[in-house]
């Protein structure tokens, strides 16, 4: 199985701050990497596929980059509504696997 | 608008079988896409259970494969999950979701539409 390691596991930042989350795969997954946002008590919401392709309707302050084993998810200007847990997910190989999540809070 | 809705017993006894249904509206299951199940234990992360393609091919997480069956009923436009011999470790919110196919890959790519989830507790 491909292990997905996210860091940090949690972070606290101020409104307007730039927030960066990393996701590392245990082997090369090219760009077969997706990102999700999960708010408390809700189902995950799909944000980004192919490491950097923003889903239609997702605010442009969200972005993703990376290839191979190292990936980055960025919120360019943190907003109160961005409080959530963010997950990466690979689909290069079965089983599909998720990172452990990064909990983003407002300072 | 594609919508998914999970249903089933919210309390299952240890050693019994967990059975859930996911009703899909706004899209015909038989028209394409993969359809899958994901679970999330309370306070923990996401675990992929398995996917099924509209044509019937199914793919399961090896960690659960011996206990899991996913099927589709195209006449009712729904998919189902059966998990046998459950223990307390199977207590989780169970989600159904849709996945586009990815050329050259089996099992789908990203989960674009999700159900709201259903909390299933395994307890006597």
Interface residues (C-beta under 8 A of the other chain):
Chain A: X1 X32 X34 X36 X42 X43 X44 X45 X46 X49 X55 X87 X89 X91 X92 X94 X95 X96 X97 X98 X99 X100 X101
Chain B: X45 X46 X47 X48 X51 X59 X60 X61 X62 X63 X95 X102 X105 X106 X107 X108 X109 X110 X111 X112 X114 X115 X116 X117
